[in-house]
């Protein structure tokens, strides 16, 4: 049996069970630096506390997967949240679920290039999905001691058809 996950637009309401949407276009800016810059407070709740966690920032550079995208692996982070924000204005894909073994629990969201997500602690999500080689993302997540990655390899054939 195969299961196809429909893609919907990324909105704060639709993504709320999985974490936060980061969209500076949806936030009123605060004018700073004598009016020469705007600050957009992005409303993400970064969680890193257990086992002496630290806030870690990094850049990920991603490559696209073949289409249709076969969902073979889901991961989650039990000790902290994980924030992804694109560094180019290009659409990218977010795939999450509440139970990796239940195809009905999967959701796929297309984020525009000025939206990011902050996966809440323990939310199952697919690794980064992009359309173009070399797409870059700014990441904020938990570093430090402790085991903060759980992976599940899937038996079910779950696909996302993301038109190019």
MARLUM-923835 format. One line per field, with one value per atom (N, C-alpha, C, O): x, y, z; residue number from 1; residue in three letters; atom name. Coordinates in steps of 0.2 Angstrom, whole numbers, plus 5000, padded with zeros to 4 digits. Atoms other than C-alpha are relative to their C-alpha. Layout:
x	(X ...)
y	(Y ...)
z	(Z ...)
num	(NUM ...)
residu	(ala ...)
atome	(CA ...)
This chain:
x	(5004 5000 5004 5009 4997 5006 4995 4989 5004 5000 5004 5010 4998 5002 4998 4992 5001 5003 4999 5003 5002 4994 5004 5006 4996 5004 4995 4991 5004 4995 5005 5011 4995 5002 5001 4997 4998 5011 4997 4998 5003 5001 5001 5002 4999 5003 4995 4996 5006 4986 5001 5000 5000 4989 5006 5006 4994 5007 5000 5005 5000 5003 5001 5005 4999 5002 5007 5010 4993 5020 5006 5011 4996 5028 4998 4992 5001 5030 5002 5007 4998 5030 5003 5001 4996 5043 4999 5001 5001 5037 5000 4996 4999 5044 4995 4993 5005 5031 4993 4989 5006 5017 5001 4996 4999 5025 5001 5005 4999 5025 5007 5009 4993 5043 5001 4996 4998 5051 5006 5011 4995 5061 5006 5005 4994 5079 5006 5005 4994 5096 4999 5001 5001 5090 4996 4996 5004 5077 5003 5000 4997 5090 4999 5002 5001 5085 4993 4990 5006 5069 5002 5005 5000 5068 4994 4988 5006 5056 5001 5004 5000 5053 4996 4990 5003 5049 4996 4993 5004 5040 5001 4997 4998 5049 5002 5006 4998 5051 5005 5004 4995 5068 5001 5002 5000 5069 5006 5008 4994 5086 5002 5008 4998 5086 5002 5007 4997 5088 5007 5010 4993 5105 5005 5009 4995 5114 5001 5006 5000 5109 5002 5002 4998 5116 4996 4994 5003 5108 5006 5011 4995 5118 4997 4991 5002 5117 5005 5010 4996 5123 4996 4991 5003 5120 5000 5005 5000 5114 5000 4996 5000 5117 4997 4999 5004 5104 5000 5001 5001 5102 4993 4990 5007 5085 5000 5005 5001 5078 4996 4993 5004 5070 4993 4991 5007 5052 4997 4999 5003 5040 5005 5009 4995 5049 4997 4992 5002 5049 5002 5008 4999 5047 5002 4998 4997 5059 5002 5003 4998 5064 4997 4996 5002 5057 5004 5007 4995 5067 4996 4992 5003 5063 5006 5011 4995 5073 4997 4994 5003 5068 5002 4999 4997 5079 4999 5001 5001 5075 4997 4995 5003 5067 5005 5011 4996 5074 4997 4992 5003 5072 5004 5010 4997 5075 4997 4991 5002 5075 5004 5010 4997 5079 5004 5002 4996 5093 5000 5004 5002 5086 4992 4989 5007 5069 4997 4995 5003 5063 4996 4997 5005 5049 5004 5009 4997 5054 4995 4989 5006 5044 5002 5007 5000 5040 4996 4990 5004 5034 5001 5006 5001 5028 4995 4991 5005 5018 4999 5004 5001 5011 5002 5004 4998 5015 5003 5000 4997 5028 4997 4998 5003 5019 4993 4990 5007 5002 5000 5001 5000 5002 4995 4996 5005 4986 5002 4999 4998 4995 5005 5007 4995 5007 4997 4991 5002 5006 5006 5011 4994 5016 4998 4992 5001 5017 5005 5011 4995 5025 5001 4996 4998 5034 5003 5006 4997 5038 5007 5008 4993 5056 5001 5007 4999 5053 4996 4995 5003 5045 5005 5008 4996 5054 4995 4990 5004 5048 5005 5011 4997 5053 4996 4991 5003 5049 5000 5006 5001 5043 5004 5005 4997 5052 4996 4990 5003 5048 4995 4991 5004 5039 5004 5010 4997 5042 5000 4995 4999 5049 5005 5009 4996 5057 5006 5006 4994 5075 4998 4994 5000 5077 4998 5001 5002 5068 5000 4996 4999 5073 4999 4999 5001 5070 5007 5008 4994 5088 5006 5006 4994 5105 5003 5003 4996 5115 4995 4998 5005 5099 5003 5005 4997 5105 4995 4990 5005 5096 5004 5009 4998 5100 4997 4990 5003 5097 5002 5007 4999 5095 4997 4991 5002 5094 5004 5008 4996 5101 5006 5006 4993 5119 5001 4997 4998 5128 4999 4997 5000 5127 4993 4988 5007 5113 4999 5001 5002 5105 4994 4989 5005 5095 4997 4995 5002 5091 4997 5000 5004 5078 4998 4995 5002 5076 4996 4997 5004 5063 5000 4998 5000 5065 4993 4991 5007 5048 5000 5003 5001 5041 4994 4995 5005 5026 5003 5008 4997 5028 4995 4990 5004 5023 5004 5010 4997 5026 4997 4991 5002 5025 5002 5008 4999 5023 5000 4995 4999 5030 5002 5008 4999 5029 5006 5006 4995 5044 4998 5002)
y	(4994 5000 5006 5007 4994 5017 5006 5005 4994 5034 5006 5007 4994 5051 5005 5006 4995 5066 5006 5009 4993 5082 5005 5005 4994 5098 5006 5007 4994 5113 5006 5005 4994 5131 5000 4998 4999 5134 5006 5012 4995 5144 4999 4993 5001 5147 4995 4991 5004 5139 4992 4988 5007 5123 4997 4991 5003 5121 5000 4996 5000 5124 4994 4994 5006 5106 4998 4993 5002 5104 5005 5003 4995 5120 5007 5009 4994 5138 5002 4999 4997 5147 5006 5010 4994 5160 5004 5001 4996 5173 5008 5010 4993 5191 5004 5010 4996 5197 5000 5004 5000 5193 5003 5003 4996 5203 5007 5009 4993 5222 5001 4999 4999 5228 5005 5010 4995 5238 5004 5001 4996 5252 5002 5004 5000 5252 5004 5006 4997 5260 5006 5007 4994 5277 5000 5005 5001 5271 4997 4997 5003 5263 4992 4989 5008 5245 4999 5003 5003 5235 4994 4990 5006 5222 4996 4999 5004 5208 4994 4989 5005 5198 4994 4995 5006 5180 4995 4991 5004 5172 4993 4989 5007 5156 4998 5003 5002 5147 4995 4989 5005 5139 4996 5000 5004 5125 4996 4992 5004 5118 4998 4995 5001 5115 4994 4994 5006 5097 4998 5000 5003 5089 5006 5004 4995 5106 5002 5003 4998 5110 5007 5011 4994 5125 5002 4998 4997 5136 4999 5002 5001 5131 5003 5001 4997 5140 4997 4995 5003 5133 5001 5004 4999 5134 4993 4989 5006 5119 5001 5006 4999 5117 4994 4988 5006 5105 4999 5004 5002 5096 4997 4994 5002 5091 4992 4989 5007 5073 4999 5003 5001 5064 5001 4999 5000 5067 4995 4993 4999 5060 4999 4994 5000 5062 4994 4994 5006 5045 5001 5003 4999 5047 4993 4989 5006 5034 5000 4995 4998 5042 5006 5011 4994 5053 5000 4995 4999 5060 5005 5009 4995 5070 5001 4997 4998 5078 5001 5006 5000 5074 5005 5006 4995 5087 5007 5011 4993 5102 5001 4997 4998 5112 5001 5000 4999 5114 5005 5004 4995 5130 5000 5000 5000 5131 5007 5008 4994 5148 5000 5000 5000 5149 5006 5012 4994 5161 5002 5006 4998 5162 5000 4997 4999 5167 4995 4997 5005 5150 4995 4995 5005 5138 4994 4992 5006 5123 4996 4999 5005 5108 4998 4997 5002 5104 4994 4994 5006 5086 4998 4997 5002 5081 4995 4994 5005 5068 4999 5001 5002 5063 4993 4992 5007 5045 4997 4996 5002 5039 4994 4993 5006 5022 5001 4996 4999 5030 5005 5011 4996 5037 5006 5011 4995 5046 5006 5012 4995 5057 5005 5010 4996 5065 5006 5006 4994 5083 5003 5002 4997 5092 5007 5008 4993 5111 5003 5001 4996 5122 5006 5010 4994 5136 5005 5002 4995 5152 5001 5000 4998 5158 5005 5006 4995 5170 4997 5001 5003 5158 4994 4991 5006 5146 4997 4998 5003 5134 4998 4998 5003 5129 4994 4995 5006 5111 5000 5000 5001 5109 4993 4989 5006 5096 4994 4994 5007 5078 5000 4995 5000 5083 4996 4997 5004 5070 5004 5007 4996 5078 4997 4993 5002 5074 5004 5010 4996 5080 5005 5004 4994 5096 4998 4994 5001 5096 5006 5011 4994 5109 4998 4992 5001 5111 5000 4997 4998 5117 4998 4999 5002 5111 5006 5012 4995 5122 5005 5010 4995 5130 5000 4994 4999 5137 5001 5005 4999 5137 5002 4999 4998 5146 4995 4995 5005 5133 5002 5004 4999 5136 4994 4992 5006 5120 4999 5003 5001 5112 4996 4991 5003 5107 4998 4999 5002 5099 4993 4989 5007 5082 4998 5001 5003 5070 4997 5000 5003 5060 5003 5002 4996 5072 4999 5003 5002 5062 4993 4989 5007 5048 5000 5005 5001 5041 4994 4989 5006 5029 4999 5004 5002 5020 4997 4993 5002 5017 4994 4993 5006 5001 5003 5000 4998 5010 5004 5007 4996 5018 5007 5007 4994 5036 5005 5005 4996 5049 5007 5008 4993 5068 5002 5002 4998 5074 5007 5011 4993 5091 5003 5002 4998 5099 5005 5009 4995 5108 5006 5010)
z	(5000 5000 5000 5004 5000 4996 5002 5002 4998 5003 4998 4999 5003 4995 5005 5007 4996 5007 4996 4993 5003 5001 5003 5009 4997 5002 5001 4996 4998 5010 5001 5003 4999 5012 5008 5012 4993 5028 5004 5002 4996 5041 5007 5009 4993 5059 5003 5008 4997 5063 4998 5002 5003 5052 5003 5005 4998 5059 5008 5011 4992 5078 5003 5008 4996 5083 5000 5004 5001 5077 5002 5003 4999 5082 4998 4998 5002 5077 4992 4990 5007 5059 5002 5005 5000 5057 4994 4989 5006 5045 5001 5004 4999 5046 4997 4999 5003 5034 5004 5003 4996 5047 5006 5010 4993 5061 4998 4993 5000 5063 5002 5008 4998 5063 5005 5006 4995 5077 4996 4995 5003 5070 5005 5010 4996 5077 4997 4991 5003 5074 4997 4991 5002 5072 4994 4989 5006 5059 4994 4989 5005 5048 4999 4995 5000 5052 5003 5007 4997 5056 5004 5001 4996 5069 5000 5001 5000 5067 5005 5004 4995 5083 4997 4996 5004 5076 5004 5001 4996 5090 5001 5002 4999 5091 5007 5010 4994 5107 5000 4999 5000 5107 5007 5012 4994 5120 5000 4995 5000 5125 5007 5008 4993 5144 5002 5006 4997 5148 4999 4994 5000 5152 4998 4994 5001 5152 4992 4990 5007 5134 4999 5003 5002 5125 4993 4990 5006 5111 4994 4995 5005 5095 4993 4992 5007 5078 4995 4996 5006 5061 4994 4993 5006 5043 4997 4997 5004 5033 4992 4991 5007 5014 4997 4999 5002 5006 4992 4988 5007 4990 4999 5004 5001 4982 5000 4998 5000 4983 4994 4991 5006 4968 5001 5007 4999 4965 4996 4991 4994 4970 5006 5006 4994 4987 5004 5007 4996 4996 5007 5009 4993 5014 5004 5005 4998 5021 5007 5011 4993 5038 5003 4999 4996 5051 5006 5009 4994 5065 5005 5003 4995 5081 5005 5006 4995 5095 5007 5008 4993 5113 5005 5010 4995 5122 4998 5001 5002 5112 4993 4990 5006 5098 4994 4996 5005 5081 4995 4992 5005 5070 4994 4993 5007 5051 4997 4997 5003 5042 4993 4994 5007 5023 4999 5002 5002 5017 4993 4991 5007 5000 4999 5003 5001 4994 4995 4989 5004 4987 5004 5010 4996 4992 5002 4999 4997 5003 5003 5004 4998 5010 5007 5009 4993 5028 5000 4999 4999 5032 5007 5010 4993 5049 5001 4997 4998 5058 5007 5011 4993 5075 5001 5007 4999 5072 4994 4989 5007 5059 4997 4991 5003 5057 4998 4995 5002 5054 4994 4995 5005 5036 5000 4997 4999 5040 5004 5004 4995 5053 4996 4999 5003 5040 4997 4995 5002 5035 4996 4998 5004 5021 4999 4997 5001 5020 4995 4996 5004 5007 5003 5004 4997 5015 4994 4990 5005 5004 5003 5009 4998 5005 5005 5007 4994 5019 5006 5011 4994 5031 5002 4998 4997 5043 5005 5006 4995 5056 5006 5005 4994 5074 5002 5005 4998 5076 5008 5011 4993 5094 5002 4998 4998 5105 4999 5000 5001 5101 4994 4993 5006 5084 4995 4993 5005 5071 4993 4992 5006 5055 4995 4997 5005 5039 5000 5001 5001 5036 4994 4990 5004 5026 4992 4989 5006 5009 4996 4997 5004 4995 4993 4991 5008 4976 4997 4992 5003 4972 5004 5010 4996 4976 5003 5000 4996 4988 5004 5006 4996 4996 5008 5010 4994 5013 5005 5004 4994 5030 5006 5008 4993 5047 5005 5005 4995 5061 5007 5008 4993 5079 5004 5003 4996 5090 5006 5008 4994 5105 4999 4995 5000 5107 5007 5012 4993 5122 5001 4996 4998 5131 4999 4999 5000 5130 4992 4988 5007 5115 4998 5001 5002 5106 4992 4989 5006 5090 5000 5002 5001 5087 4993 4990 5006 5070 4999 5002 5001 5063 4992 4988 5007 5046 4999 5003 5001 5038 4996 4991 5004 5031 4995 4989 5005 5023 4994 4995 5006 5006 5000 4998 4999 5009 4995 4995 5005 4995 5000 5002 5000 4993 4992 4991 5006 4975 5000 5000 4999 4975 4993 4991 5007 4957 5000 5004 5001 4951 4996 4995)
num	(1 1 1 1 2 2 2 2 3 3 3 3 4 4 4 4 5 5 5 5 6 6 6 6 7 7 7 7 8 8 8 8 9 9 9 9 10 10 10 10 11 11 11 11 12 12 12 12 13 13 13 13 14 14 14 14 15 15 15 15 16 16 16 16 17 17 17 17 18 18 18 18 19 19 19 19 20 20 20 20 21 21 21 21 22 22 22 22 23 23 23 23 24 24 24 24 25 25 25 25 26 26 26 26 27 27 27 27 28 28 28 28 29 29 29 29 30 30 30 30 31 31 31 31 32 32 32 32 33 33 33 33 34 34 34 34 35 35 35 35 36 36 36 36 37 37 37 37 38 38 38 38 39 39 39 39 40 40 40 40 41 41 41 41 42 42 42 42 43 43 43 43 44 44 44 44 45 45 45 45 46 46 46 46 47 47 47 47 48 48 48 48 49 49 49 49 50 50 50 50 51 51 51 51 52 52 52 52 53 53 53 53 54 54 54 54 55 55 55 55 56 56 56 56 57 57 57 57 58 58 58 58 59 59 59 59 60 60 60 60 61 61 61 61 62 62 62 62 63 63 63 63 64 64 64 64 65 65 65 65 66 66 66 66 67 67 67 67 68 68 68 68 69 69 69 69 70 70 70 70 71 71 71 71 72 72 72 72 73 73 73 73 74 74 74 74 75 75 75 75 76 76 76 76 77 77 77 77 78 78 78 78 79 79 79 79 80 80 80 80 81 81 81 81 82 82 82 82 83 83 83 83 84 84 84 84 85 85 85 85 86 86 86 86 87 87 87 87 88 88 88 88 89 89 89 89 90 90 90 90 91 91 91 91 92 92 92 92 93 93 93 93 94 94 94 94 95 95 95 95 96 96 96 96 97 97 97 97 98 98 98 98 99 99 99 99 100 100 100 100 101 101 101 101 102 102 102 102 103 103 103 103 104 104 104 104 105 105 105 105 106 106 106 106 107 107 107 107 108 108 108 108 109 109 109 109 110 110 110 110 111 111 111 111 112 112 112 112 113 113 113 113 114 114 114 114 115 115 115 115 116 116 116 116 117 117 117 117 118 118 118 118 119 119 119 119 120 120 120 120 121 121 121 121 122 122 122 122 123 123 123 123 124 124 124 124 125 125 125 125 126 126 126 126 127 127 127 127 128 128 128 128 129 129 129 129 130 130 130 130 131 131 131 131 132 132 132 132 133 133 133 133 134 134 134 134 135 135 135 135 136 136 136 136 137 137 137 137 138 138 138 138 139 139 139 139 140 140 140 140 141 141 141 141 142 142 142 142 143 143 143 143 144 144 144 144 145 145 145 145 146 146 146 146 147 147 147 147 148 148 148 148 149 149 149 149 150 150 150 150 151 151 151 151 152 152 152 152 153 153 153 153 154 154 154 154 155 155 155 155 156 156 156 156 157 157 157 157 158 158 158 158 159 159 159 159 160 160 160 160 161 161 161 161 162 162 162 162 163 163 163 163 164 164 164 164)
residu	(unk unk unk unk unk unk unk unk unk unk unk unk unk unk unk unk unk unk unk unk unk unk unk unk unk unk unk unk unk unk unk unk unk unk unk unk unk unk unk unk unk unk unk unk unk unk unk unk unk unk unk unk unk unk unk unk unk unk unk unk unk unk unk unk unk unk unk unk unk unk unk unk unk unk unk unk unk unk unk unk unk unk unk unk unk unk unk unk unk unk unk unk unk unk unk unk unk unk unk unk unk unk unk unk unk unk unk unk unk unk unk unk unk unk unk unk unk unk unk unk unk unk unk unk unk unk unk unk unk unk unk unk unk unk unk unk unk unk unk unk unk unk unk unk unk unk unk unk unk unk unk unk unk unk unk unk unk unk unk unk unk unk unk unk unk unk unk unk unk unk unk unk unk unk unk unk unk unk unk unk unk unk unk unk unk unk unk unk unk unk unk unk unk unk unk unk unk unk unk unk unk unk unk unk unk unk unk unk unk unk unk unk unk unk unk unk unk unk unk unk unk unk unk unk unk unk unk unk unk unk unk unk unk unk unk unk unk unk unk unk unk unk unk unk unk unk unk unk unk unk unk unk unk unk unk unk unk unk unk unk unk unk unk unk unk unk unk unk unk unk unk unk unk unk unk unk unk unk unk unk unk unk unk unk unk unk unk unk unk unk unk unk unk unk unk unk unk unk unk unk unk unk unk unk unk unk unk unk unk unk unk unk unk unk unk unk unk unk unk unk unk unk unk unk unk unk unk unk unk unk unk unk unk unk unk unk unk unk unk unk unk unk unk unk unk unk unk unk unk unk unk unk unk unk unk unk unk unk unk unk unk unk unk unk unk unk unk unk unk unk unk unk unk unk unk unk unk unk unk unk unk unk unk unk unk unk unk unk unk unk unk unk unk unk unk unk unk unk unk unk unk unk unk unk unk unk unk unk unk unk unk unk unk unk unk unk unk unk unk unk unk unk unk unk unk unk unk unk unk unk unk unk unk unk unk unk unk unk unk unk unk unk unk unk unk unk unk unk unk unk unk unk unk unk unk unk unk unk unk unk unk unk unk unk unk unk unk unk unk unk unk unk unk unk unk unk unk unk unk unk unk unk unk unk unk unk unk unk unk unk unk unk unk unk unk unk unk unk unk unk unk unk unk unk unk unk unk unk unk unk unk unk unk unk unk unk unk unk unk unk unk unk unk unk unk unk unk unk unk unk unk unk unk unk unk unk unk unk unk unk unk unk unk unk unk unk unk unk unk unk unk unk unk unk unk unk unk unk unk unk unk unk unk unk unk unk unk unk unk unk unk unk unk unk unk unk unk unk unk unk unk unk unk unk unk unk unk unk unk unk unk unk unk unk unk unk unk unk unk unk unk unk unk unk unk unk unk unk unk unk unk unk unk unk unk unk unk unk unk unk unk unk unk unk unk unk unk unk unk unk unk unk unk unk unk unk unk unk unk unk unk unk unk unk unk unk unk unk unk unk unk unk unk unk unk unk)
atome	(N CA C O N CA C O N CA C O N CA C O N CA C O N CA C O N CA C O N CA C O N CA C O N CA C O N CA C O N CA C O N CA C O N CA C O N CA C O N CA C O N CA C O N CA C O N CA C O N CA C O N CA C O N CA C O N CA C O N CA C O N CA C O N CA C O N CA C O N CA C O N CA C O N CA C O N CA C O N CA C O N CA C O N CA C O N CA C O N CA C O N CA C O N CA C O N CA C O N CA C O N CA C O N CA C O N CA C O N CA C O N CA C O N CA C O N CA C O N CA C O N CA C O N CA C O N CA C O N CA C O N CA C O N CA C O N CA C O N CA C O N CA C O N CA C O N CA C O N CA C O N CA C O N CA C O N CA C O N CA C O N CA C O N CA C O N CA C O N CA C O N CA C O N CA C O N CA C O N CA C O N CA C O N CA C O N CA C O N CA C O N CA C O N CA C O N CA C O N CA C O N CA C O N CA C O N CA C O N CA C O N CA C O N CA C O N CA C O N CA C O N CA C O N CA C O N CA C O N CA C O N CA C O N CA C O N CA C O N CA C O N CA C O N CA C O N CA C O N CA C O N CA C O N CA C O N CA C O N CA C O N CA C O N CA C O N CA C O N CA C O N CA C O N CA C O N CA C O N CA C O N CA C O N CA C O N CA C O N CA C O N CA C O N CA C O N CA C O N CA C O N CA C O N CA C O N CA C O N CA C O N CA C O N CA C O N CA C O N CA C O N CA C O N CA C O N CA C O N CA C O N CA C O N CA C O N CA C O N CA C O N CA C O N CA C O N CA C O N CA C O N CA C O N CA C O N CA C O N CA C O N CA C O N CA C O N CA C O N CA C O N CA C O N CA C O N CA C O N CA C O N CA C O N CA C O N CA C O N CA C O N CA C O N CA C O N CA C O N CA C O N CA C O N CA C O N CA C O N CA C O)
